[in-house]
Amino acid sequence: MKIVTQYILKQMLFGFFLITAGLLMIVWLSQSLRLFDILLNSKVSVWLFIQLTMMLIPGYLAIISPIALFAVALFTYNRLITDRELIILRAAGMSPLELAKPVMAIGFLFTILGFYISLVLVPNAVANFRELRWKIQHDVSHLLIQEGEFNDIANGITVYIRSKNKNGSLEGIILHDQHSPASQVTLLAEKGSIIYRDGIPHISMQNGSRQEVSNKTGRFSILYFDHYNTDFVSNREKAASRFKNPGERSLKELFFTPQNVLPNLKTFHRFRLEGFKRLSLPFFNLSFMMIAAAGLLTGTFNRRGHNKRIIITILIMAGVQILELGTENLCLRNLYFIPLLYVLSISPAFICLYVLKHSGSFQFTGIKTFLSKCRSFIRRPIKKRSAAGA
């Protein structure tokens, strides 16, 4: 590897880590604010809240890395042009394709890493995030340990405990259940504990009473018990309706889950689209870097700057990204558009490679000639009309 390639490679890698760290920090802070209500309402620990938000990073890294690589390639080559280093390298005989070798090396490396992130890290992180979030929102054990407080566990269910011992037993339990429209139930117990059956939390109470008041007749009834178990109906209903979304499924589940097992056709399309998207997304790491290299390494040098070329390069990258998002919406309606995902993610790399390879002999003269002919063809009738009028 040439010294010049190593020099450019080091600058790009250093810039990539800085830009990626900054973007991930911004995204992490924004998502933390969205999930802040969980910390307040569920009364979870700060460490558990940080754990929950950190699970979002792999998913955003897969989206941010192509944009960060494009930005760092654009910045590095623009700085080389501004410092006149690129002019010296071109004068020394280095072709644009040789100058683009660091981009291709980093692009291939992060494409391979992108497959690992997209196929392994992201599904596991999303699955752990949804599972932990579901437990925080629907699991009441962390609420019951709040001593001396009335805790609203679910709609119409309130629990109060006087104290909790080190062995996990509870003392002084009051449970008021008014979720049923038929009656209201109040349970009083001297002591008890929390037990789990099939993932559903129950309260096992001892030495207490069950008081029920009918909402229709106002009739009051009381039952004294030595041992009584109660669960939370709303939690059971939510546990039964727990459905894994496509983001937390493995690639095998996305491609081989039969359509008759899924709720509807739209869900089936989401499963297939998620699988194909995971296989196409890593290629943007290479394609976006090649767009940046082709945008700044081709063409002639201009002392006034290359702002126009930079803007065009950014617009091309943004156009590819917009087309990719539009293709995803088309694929949700019809899976026949799936090949367009791979066309948009892979073809820019080959087009830019061709442009870089032939930039020395092919300076877009064909396009310029075509545009000049179109311009002259449009102006010719105008000149004739003006001469006739005169």
LOBA-392579 format. One record per residue (C-alpha): residue number from 1; y negated, x, z negated. Coordinates in nm, 4 decimals, decimal comma. Example, Ala and Ser with C-alpha at 12.3 -4.5 7.8 and 13.67 -1.06 7.14 Angstrom:
BEGIN
(rec 1; (0,4500; 1,2300; -0,7800))
(rec 2; (0,1060; 1,3670; -0,7140))
end
This chain:
BEGIN
(rec 1; (0,0000; 0,0000; 0,0000))
(rec 2; (-0,3406; 0,1336; 0,0976))
(rec 3; (-0,6036; 0,2112; -0,1637))
(rec 4; (-0,8341; -0,0477; -0,0067))
(rec 5; (-0,5683; -0,3193; -0,0379))
(rec 6; (-0,5099; -0,2280; -0,4032))
(rec 7; (-0,8844; -0,2339; -0,4661))
(rec 8; (-0,9291; -0,5821; -0,3202))
(rec 9; (-0,6080; -0,7043; -0,4861))
(rec 10; (-0,7225; -0,6026; -0,8343))
(rec 11; (-1,0576; -0,7724; -0,7920))
(rec 12; (-0,8959; -1,0947; -0,6755))
(rec 13; (-0,6407; -1,1062; -0,9564))
(rec 14; (-0,9051; -1,0397; -1,2208))
(rec 15; (-1,1329; -1,3050; -1,0751))
(rec 16; (-0,8472; -1,5540; -1,0482))
(rec 17; (-0,7623; -1,5287; -1,4171))
(rec 18; (-1,1270; -1,5708; -1,5153))
(rec 19; (-1,1848; -1,8728; -1,2912))
(rec 20; (-0,8541; -2,0366; -1,3835))
(rec 21; (-0,9146; -1,9859; -1,7545))
(rec 22; (-1,2611; -2,1392; -1,7243))
(rec 23; (-1,1440; -2,4404; -1,5248))
(rec 24; (-0,8476; -2,5014; -1,7545))
(rec 25; (-1,0755; -2,4844; -2,0578))
(rec 26; (-1,3078; -2,7457; -1,9058))
(rec 27; (-1,0162; -2,9734; -1,8168))
(rec 28; (-0,8576; -2,9237; -2,1594))
(rec 29; (-1,1797; -3,0175; -2,3369))
(rec 30; (-1,2285; -3,3284; -2,1223))
(rec 31; (-0,8718; -3,4452; -2,1846))
(rec 32; (-0,9029; -3,3691; -2,5554))
(rec 33; (-1,2006; -3,6045; -2,5760))
(rec 34; (-0,9972; -3,8776; -2,4019))
(rec 35; (-0,7119; -3,8370; -2,6495))
(rec 36; (-0,9401; -3,8005; -2,9506))
(rec 37; (-0,8867; -4,1643; -3,0463))
(rec 38; (-0,5199; -4,0826; -3,1158))
(rec 39; (-0,6308; -3,8281; -3,3745))
(rec 40; (-0,8573; -4,0834; -3,5414))
(rec 41; (-0,6434; -4,3976; -3,5180))
(rec 42; (-0,2998; -4,2469; -3,5776))
(rec 43; (-0,4153; -3,9970; -3,8406))
(rec 44; (-0,1983; -3,7192; -3,7002))
(rec 45; (-0,2529; -3,3567; -3,7906))
(rec 46; (-0,4906; -3,1402; -3,5879))
(rec 47; (-0,2064; -2,9053; -3,4922))
(rec 48; (-0,0018; -3,1949; -3,3505))
(rec 49; (-0,3071; -3,3090; -3,1551))
(rec 50; (-0,3542; -2,9588; -3,0085))
(rec 51; (0,0144; -2,9526; -2,9210))
(rec 52; (-0,0247; -3,2812; -2,7371))
(rec 53; (-0,3208; -3,1637; -2,5298))
(rec 54; (-0,1662; -2,8250; -2,4483))
(rec 55; (0,1218; -3,0049; -2,2754))
(rec 56; (-0,1239; -3,1207; -2,0091))
(rec 57; (-0,2064; -2,7659; -1,8949))
(rec 58; (0,0924; -2,7051; -1,6574))
(rec 59; (0,0139; -3,0204; -1,4621))
(rec 60; (-0,3507; -2,9256; -1,4161))
(rec 61; (-0,2606; -2,5631; -1,3422))
(rec 62; (-0,0599; -2,6745; -1,0382))
(rec 63; (-0,3704; -2,8528; -0,9041))
(rec 64; (-0,6317; -2,5965; -1,0091))
(rec 65; (-0,4579; -2,2776; -0,8902))
(rec 66; (-0,5071; -2,3357; -0,5111))
(rec 67; (-0,8767; -2,4131; -0,5642))
(rec 68; (-0,9193; -2,1124; -0,7946))
(rec 69; (-0,7472; -1,8829; -0,5422))
(rec 70; (-0,9733; -2,0120; -0,2650))
(rec 71; (-1,2833; -1,9561; -0,4795))
(rec 72; (-1,1864; -1,6031; -0,5795))
(rec 73; (-1,1009; -1,5030; -0,2193))
(rec 74; (-1,4311; -1,6442; -0,0957))
(rec 75; (-1,6276; -1,4701; -0,3702))
(rec 76; (-1,4510; -1,1332; -0,3257))
(rec 77; (-1,4984; -1,1123; 0,0512))
(rec 78; (-1,8563; -1,2350; 0,0269))
(rec 79; (-1,9328; -0,9623; -0,2258))
(rec 80; (-1,7745; -0,7025; 0,0039))
(rec 81; (-1,9986; -0,8239; 0,2861))
(rec 82; (-2,3096; -0,8260; 0,0670))
(rec 83; (-2,2431; -0,4697; -0,0583))
(rec 84; (-2,1781; -0,3527; 0,3006))
(rec 85; (-1,8284; -0,2405; 0,2006))
(rec 86; (-1,6628; -0,4653; 0,4556))
(rec 87; (-1,8780; -0,3204; 0,7360))
(rec 88; (-1,7644; 0,0301; 0,6477))
(rec 89; (-1,4004; -0,0772; 0,6379))
(rec 90; (-1,4330; -0,2479; 0,9767))
(rec 91; (-1,6049; 0,0620; 1,1182))
(rec 92; (-1,3192; 0,2754; 0,9808))
(rec 93; (-1,0789; 0,0816; 1,2028))
(rec 94; (-0,9352; -0,1809; 0,9704))
(rec 95; (-0,8732; -0,5099; 1,1455))
(rec 96; (-0,9359; -0,8506; 0,9820))
(rec 97; (-0,5596; -0,8973; 0,9523))
(rec 98; (-0,5300; -0,5745; 0,7533))
(rec 99; (-0,8182; -0,6773; 0,5309))
(rec 100; (-0,6418; -1,0086; 0,4705))
(rec 101; (-0,3247; -0,8413; 0,3349))
(rec 102; (-0,4335; -0,8869; -0,0313))
(rec 103; (-0,4815; -1,2574; 0,0366))
(rec 104; (-0,1344; -1,2893; 0,1883))
(rec 105; (0,0254; -1,0941; -0,0976))
(rec 106; (-0,1398; -1,3043; -0,3678))
(rec 107; (-0,0792; -1,6217; -0,1708))
(rec 108; (0,2946; -1,5557; -0,1381))
(rec 109; (0,3193; -1,4602; -0,5063))
(rec 110; (0,1467; -1,7739; -0,6312))
(rec 111; (0,3378; -1,9912; -0,3867))
(rec 112; (0,6614; -1,8773; -0,5519))
(rec 113; (0,5096; -1,9249; -0,8975))
(rec 114; (0,3810; -2,2629; -0,7830))
(rec 115; (0,7343; -2,3808; -0,7095))
(rec 116; (0,8406; -2,2846; -1,0615))
(rec 117; (0,5393; -2,4612; -1,2126))
(rec 118; (0,5786; -2,7707; -0,9952))
(rec 119; (0,9569; -2,8074; -1,0229))
(rec 120; (1,0235; -2,6892; -1,3796))
(rec 121; (0,7167; -2,6603; -1,6031))
(rec 122; (0,5299; -2,9753; -1,4979))
(rec 123; (0,8194; -3,2271; -1,5358))
(rec 124; (0,9167; -3,0847; -1,8750))
(rec 125; (0,5567; -3,0798; -1,9973))
(rec 126; (0,4883; -3,4361; -1,8798))
(rec 127; (0,8124; -3,5626; -2,0365))
(rec 128; (0,7333; -3,3931; -2,3691))
(rec 129; (0,3748; -3,5200; -2,3577))
(rec 130; (0,4727; -3,8831; -2,2986))
(rec 131; (0,7489; -3,8681; -2,5566))
(rec 132; (0,5220; -3,7181; -2,8220))
(rec 133; (0,2390; -3,9569; -2,7382))
(rec 134; (0,4757; -4,2540; -2,7599))
(rec 135; (0,5996; -4,1388; -3,1003))
(rec 136; (0,2442; -4,0953; -3,2260))
(rec 137; (0,1387; -4,4418; -3,1084))
(rec 138; (0,4565; -4,6369; -3,1952))
(rec 139; (0,6273; -4,4413; -3,4683))
(rec 140; (0,5006; -4,5615; -3,8079))
(rec 141; (0,6442; -4,2913; -4,0311))
(rec 142; (0,3292; -4,0778; -4,0147))
(rec 143; (0,1239; -4,3844; -4,1099))
(rec 144; (0,3330; -4,4808; -4,4084))
(rec 145; (0,2760; -4,1477; -4,5771))
(rec 146; (-0,0914; -4,2386; -4,6215))
(rec 147; (-0,0879; -4,3252; -4,9859))
(rec 148; (-0,3217; -4,5835; -5,1344))
(rec 149; (-0,4332; -4,7194; -4,7951))
(rec 150; (-0,3711; -5,0370; -4,5998))
(rec 151; (-0,2269; -4,9225; -4,2663))
(rec 152; (-0,2223; -5,1488; -3,9595))
(rec 153; (0,1067; -5,0447; -3,8011))
(rec 154; (0,1238; -5,3011; -3,5215))
(rec 155; (-0,0331; -5,6321; -3,4264))
(rec 156; (-0,0226; -5,8438; -3,7388))
(rec 157; (0,1747; -5,5948; -3,9557))
(rec 158; (0,0050; -5,4182; -4,2462))
(rec 159; (0,1729; -5,1798; -4,4907))
(rec 160; (0,0533; -5,0423; -4,8226))
(rec 161; (0,2299; -4,7924; -5,0506))
(rec 162; (0,1183; -4,6724; -5,3876))
(rec 163; (0,2781; -4,3292; -5,3741))
(rec 164; (0,5317; -4,1188; -5,1853))
(rec 165; (0,7617; -3,8751; -5,3602))
(rec 166; (0,8636; -3,5328; -5,2348))
(rec 167; (1,2138; -3,6546; -5,1473))
(rec 168; (1,0638; -3,9139; -4,9093))
(rec 169; (1,1098; -4,2212; -5,1292))
(rec 170; (0,8286; -4,4755; -5,1555))
(rec 171; (0,6955; -4,6609; -5,4577))
(rec 172; (0,4837; -4,9741; -5,4808))
(rec 173; (0,5379; -5,1211; -5,1318))
(rec 174; (0,3450; -5,4174; -4,9884))
(rec 175; (0,4202; -5,5351; -4,6346))
(rec 176; (0,2332; -5,8271; -4,4803))
(rec 177; (0,3664; -5,9611; -4,1500))
(rec 178; (0,1675; -6,2276; -3,9613))
(rec 179; (0,2634; -6,1487; -3,6022))
(rec 180; (0,4722; -6,4664; -3,5798))
(rec 181; (0,2769; -6,7889; -3,5051))
(rec 182; (0,5221; -6,9912; -3,7159))
(rec 183; (0,4775; -6,8248; -4,0549))
(rec 184; (0,3360; -6,5402; -4,2598))
(rec 185; (0,5607; -6,3137; -4,4647))
(rec 186; (0,4670; -6,0863; -4,7535))
(rec 187; (0,7196; -5,8379; -4,8961))
(rec 188; (0,6750; -5,6734; -5,2352))
(rec 189; (0,9071; -5,4002; -5,3623))
(rec 190; (0,9118; -5,1500; -5,6457))
(rec 191; (1,0522; -4,8697; -5,4317))
(rec 192; (1,2070; -4,7987; -5,0939))
(rec 193; (1,2424; -4,5505; -4,8087))
(rec 194; (1,2059; -4,5189; -4,4306))
(rec 195; (1,5258; -4,5116; -4,2242))
(rec 196; (1,5863; -4,5026; -3,8485))
(rec 197; (1,8417; -4,6968; -3,6471))
(rec 198; (1,8572; -4,6314; -3,2724))
(rec 199; (1,5108; -4,4804; -3,2877))
(rec 200; (1,3615; -4,7931; -3,4510))
(rec 201; (1,1965; -4,7360; -3,7926))
(rec 202; (1,3076; -4,9634; -4,0781))
(rec 203; (1,1903; -4,9948; -4,4367))
(rec 204; (1,4666; -5,0196; -4,6906))
(rec 205; (1,3258; -5,1897; -5,0036))
(rec 206; (1,4712; -5,2316; -5,3488))
(rec 207; (1,3893; -5,4673; -5,6368))
(rec 208; (1,1335; -5,6932; -5,4768))
(rec 209; (1,0501; -6,0344; -5,3387))
(rec 210; (0,9983; -6,1966; -5,0000))
(rec 211; (0,7253; -6,4615; -4,9860))
(rec 212; (0,6869; -6,6838; -4,6781))
(rec 213; (0,4238; -6,9434; -4,5941))
(rec 214; (0,4706; -7,1813; -4,3004))
(rec 215; (0,1618; -7,2069; -4,0789))
(rec 216; (0,2434; -7,5658; -3,9784))
(rec 217; (0,3383; -7,7274; -4,3091))
(rec 218; (0,1912; -7,4805; -4,5573))
(rec 219; (0,5242; -7,4750; -4,7397))
(rec 220; (0,5737; -7,1743; -4,9659))
(rec 221; (0,9107; -7,0112; -5,0326))
(rec 222; (1,0060; -6,7024; -5,2293))
(rec 223; (1,3221; -6,4927; -5,2324))
(rec 224; (1,4013; -6,2235; -5,4877))
(rec 225; (1,6214; -5,9388; -5,3698))
(rec 226; (1,7826; -5,6206; -5,4967))
(rec 227; (1,8020; -5,4644; -5,1498))
(rec 228; (1,6230; -5,5670; -4,8284))
(rec 229; (1,5780; -5,4042; -4,4837))
(rec 230; (1,3096; -5,4927; -4,2331))
(rec 231; (1,2108; -5,3440; -3,9016))
(rec 232; (0,9108; -5,3774; -3,6710))
(rec 233; (0,9620; -5,6201; -3,3871))
(rec 234; (0,6714; -5,4912; -3,1795))
(rec 235; (0,8110; -5,1374; -3,1909))
(rec 236; (1,1528; -5,2562; -3,0762))
(rec 237; (0,9955; -5,4357; -2,7812))
(rec 238; (0,7953; -5,1284; -2,6874))
(rec 239; (1,0990; -4,9020; -2,7230))
(rec 240; (1,3006; -5,1271; -2,4958))
(rec 241; (1,0261; -5,1230; -2,2301))
(rec 242; (0,9931; -4,7431; -2,2332))
(rec 243; (1,0253; -4,6342; -1,8707))
(rec 244; (0,9950; -4,2766; -1,7496))
(rec 245; (0,7347; -4,2391; -1,4785))
(rec 246; (0,7918; -4,0188; -1,1704))
(rec 247; (0,5920; -3,7312; -1,3192))
(rec 248; (0,8506; -3,6669; -1,5913))
(rec 249; (1,1591; -3,7043; -1,3733))
(rec 250; (1,3619; -3,4169; -1,2337))
(rec 251; (1,3805; -3,3501; -0,8607))
(rec 252; (1,7354; -3,4860; -0,8531))
(rec 253; (1,6261; -3,8161; -1,0100))
(rec 254; (1,3335; -3,8499; -0,7704))
(rec 255; (1,5451; -3,8099; -0,4574))
(rec 256; (1,8754; -3,9699; -0,5574))
(rec 257; (1,7758; -4,2689; -0,7715))
(rec 258; (1,8863; -4,5818; -0,5778))
(rec 259; (1,6223; -4,8345; -0,4842))
(rec 260; (1,8065; -5,1241; -0,6513))
(rec 261; (1,7797; -4,9496; -0,9904))
(rec 262; (1,3987; -4,9280; -0,9746))
(rec 263; (1,1686; -5,2225; -1,0549))
(rec 264; (1,0175; -5,2614; -0,7060))
(rec 265; (0,9663; -5,0970; -0,3668))
(rec 266; (0,6358; -4,9395; -0,4701))
(rec 267; (0,8069; -4,7552; -0,7547))
(rec 268; (1,0716; -4,6333; -0,5095))
(rec 269; (0,7968; -4,4940; -0,2838))
(rec 270; (0,6313; -4,3278; -0,5839))
(rec 271; (0,9580; -4,1558; -0,6731))
(rec 272; (1,0098; -4,0189; -0,3229))
(rec 273; (0,6441; -3,9207; -0,2834))
(rec 274; (0,6476; -3,7325; -0,6142))
(rec 275; (0,9530; -3,5337; -0,5044))
(rec 276; (0,8095; -3,4356; -0,1651))
(rec 277; (0,4707; -3,3631; -0,3190))
(rec 278; (0,6210; -3,1131; -0,5618))
(rec 279; (0,7753; -2,9280; -0,2684))
(rec 280; (0,4539; -2,9230; -0,0630))
(rec 281; (0,1878; -2,8549; -0,3271))
(rec 282; (0,2681; -2,4815; -0,3825))
(rec 283; (0,1972; -2,3996; -0,0159))
(rec 284; (-0,1708; -2,4768; -0,0704))
(rec 285; (-0,1962; -2,1544; -0,2733))
(rec 286; (-0,1421; -1,9539; 0,0462))
(rec 287; (-0,3187; -2,1895; 0,2863))
(rec 288; (-0,6452; -2,2107; 0,0907))
(rec 289; (-0,6652; -1,8331; 0,0537))
(rec 290; (-0,6012; -1,7883; 0,4252))
(rec 291; (-0,8826; -2,0347; 0,5021))
(rec 292; (-1,1210; -1,8269; 0,2904))
(rec 293; (-1,0094; -1,5034; 0,4574))
(rec 294; (-1,0376; -1,6436; 0,8093))
(rec 295; (-1,3795; -1,7864; 0,7319))
(rec 296; (-1,5359; -1,4593; 0,6155))
(rec 297; (-1,3386; -1,1851; 0,7931))
(rec 298; (-1,3933; -1,3167; 1,1451))
(rec 299; (-1,7129; -1,3333; 1,3433))
(rec 300; (-2,0035; -1,0907; 1,3628))
(rec 301; (-2,2148; -0,9370; 1,0896))
(rec 302; (-2,5491; -1,0985; 1,0113))
(rec 303; (-2,8080; -0,9256; 0,7923))
(rec 304; (-2,9608; -1,2577; 0,6983))
(rec 305; (-2,6436; -1,3564; 0,5181))
(rec 306; (-2,3375; -1,5687; 0,5799))
(rec 307; (-2,4329; -1,8829; 0,3931))
(rec 308; (-2,3637; -2,1027; 0,6931))
(rec 309; (-2,0166; -1,9545; 0,7369))
(rec 310; (-1,9421; -1,9980; 0,3662))
(rec 311; (-2,0483; -2,3638; 0,3746))
(rec 312; (-1,8301; -2,4300; 0,6813))
(rec 313; (-1,5328; -2,2628; 0,5112))
(rec 314; (-1,5781; -2,4739; 0,1982))
(rec 315; (-1,6065; -2,7897; 0,4082))
(rec 316; (-1,2832; -2,7046; 0,5902))
(rec 317; (-1,1001; -2,6544; 0,2612))
(rec 318; (-1,2452; -2,9766; 0,1217))
(rec 319; (-1,1476; -3,1589; 0,4407))
(rec 320; (-0,7877; -3,0445; 0,4075))
(rec 321; (-0,7856; -3,1575; 0,0442))
(rec 322; (-0,9292; -3,4979; 0,1329))
(rec 323; (-0,6763; -3,5421; 0,4133))
(rec 324; (-0,3979; -3,4546; 0,1688))
(rec 325; (-0,5151; -3,7218; -0,0753))
(rec 326; (-0,5429; -3,9745; 0,2047))
(rec 327; (-0,1927; -3,8880; 0,3244))
(rec 328; (-0,0571; -3,9535; -0,0242))
(rec 329; (-0,2016; -4,3056; -0,0113))
(rec 330; (-0,0420; -4,3587; 0,3300))
(rec 331; (0,2936; -4,2357; 0,2000))
(rec 332; (0,2824; -4,4917; -0,0804))
(rec 333; (0,2781; -4,7613; 0,1868))
(rec 334; (0,5194; -4,6006; 0,4313))
(rec 335; (0,7421; -4,2962; 0,3746))
(rec 336; (0,7327; -4,2079; 0,7468))
(rec 337; (0,4047; -4,0258; 0,6792))
(rec 338; (0,5772; -3,7755; 0,4471))
(rec 339; (0,5898; -3,4950; 0,7142))
(rec 340; (0,2085; -3,4970; 0,7193))
(rec 341; (0,2120; -3,3532; 0,3659))
(rec 342; (0,3873; -3,0412; 0,4923))
(rec 343; (0,1697; -3,0221; 0,8041))
(rec 344; (-0,1441; -3,0193; 0,5890))
(rec 345; (-0,0056; -2,7703; 0,3362))
(rec 346; (0,1571; -2,5182; 0,5737))
(rec 347; (-0,0222; -2,5371; 0,9098))
(rec 348; (-0,3614; -2,3990; 0,7842))
(rec 349; (-0,1895; -2,0738; 0,6876))
(rec 350; (-0,0435; -2,0237; 1,0370))
(rec 351; (-0,3662; -2,1260; 1,2111))
(rec 352; (-0,5690; -1,8834; 1,0014))
(rec 353; (-0,3108; -1,6104; 1,0605))
(rec 354; (-0,3503; -1,6593; 1,4351))
(rec 355; (-0,7303; -1,6500; 1,4062))
(rec 356; (-0,7215; -1,3303; 1,2001))
(rec 357; (-0,4799; -1,1624; 1,4385))
(rec 358; (-0,6821; -1,2379; 1,7506))
(rec 359; (-1,0302; -1,2165; 1,6005))
(rec 360; (-1,0989; -0,8803; 1,7635))
(rec 361; (-1,0412; -0,9974; 2,1203))
(rec 362; (-1,0926; -1,3703; 2,0707))
(rec 363; (-1,4348; -1,4470; 1,9253))
(rec 364; (-1,4144; -1,8218; 1,9864))
(rec 365; (-1,5706; -1,7737; 2,3295))
(rec 366; (-1,3595; -2,0558; 2,4649))
(rec 367; (-1,5011; -2,2997; 2,2129))
(rec 368; (-1,8567; -2,1762; 2,2707))
(rec 369; (-1,8174; -2,2089; 2,6478))
(rec 370; (-1,6781; -2,5589; 2,6091))
(rec 371; (-1,9670; -2,6646; 2,3855))
(rec 372; (-2,2279; -2,5169; 2,6212))
(rec 373; (-2,0775; -2,7059; 2,9166))
(rec 374; (-2,0830; -3,0305; 2,7173))
(rec 375; (-2,4444; -2,9668; 2,6262))
(rec 376; (-2,5459; -2,9020; 2,9870))
(rec 377; (-2,3511; -3,2100; 3,1052))
(rec 378; (-2,5420; -3,4297; 2,8599))
(rec 379; (-2,8829; -3,2824; 2,9503))
(rec 380; (-2,8329; -3,3056; 3,3296))
(rec 381; (-2,8724; -3,6866; 3,3617))
(rec 382; (-3,1790; -3,6761; 3,1355))
(rec 383; (-3,3519; -3,4225; 3,3645))
(rec 384; (-3,2681; -3,6311; 3,6736))
(rec 385; (-3,4074; -3,9486; 3,5157))
(rec 386; (-3,7275; -3,7726; 3,4123))
(rec 387; (-3,7748; -3,6321; 3,7658))
(rec 388; (-3,7212; -3,9780; 3,9189))
(rec 389; (-3,9764; -4,1328; 3,6870))
(rec 390; (-4,2326; -3,8693; 3,7777))
end
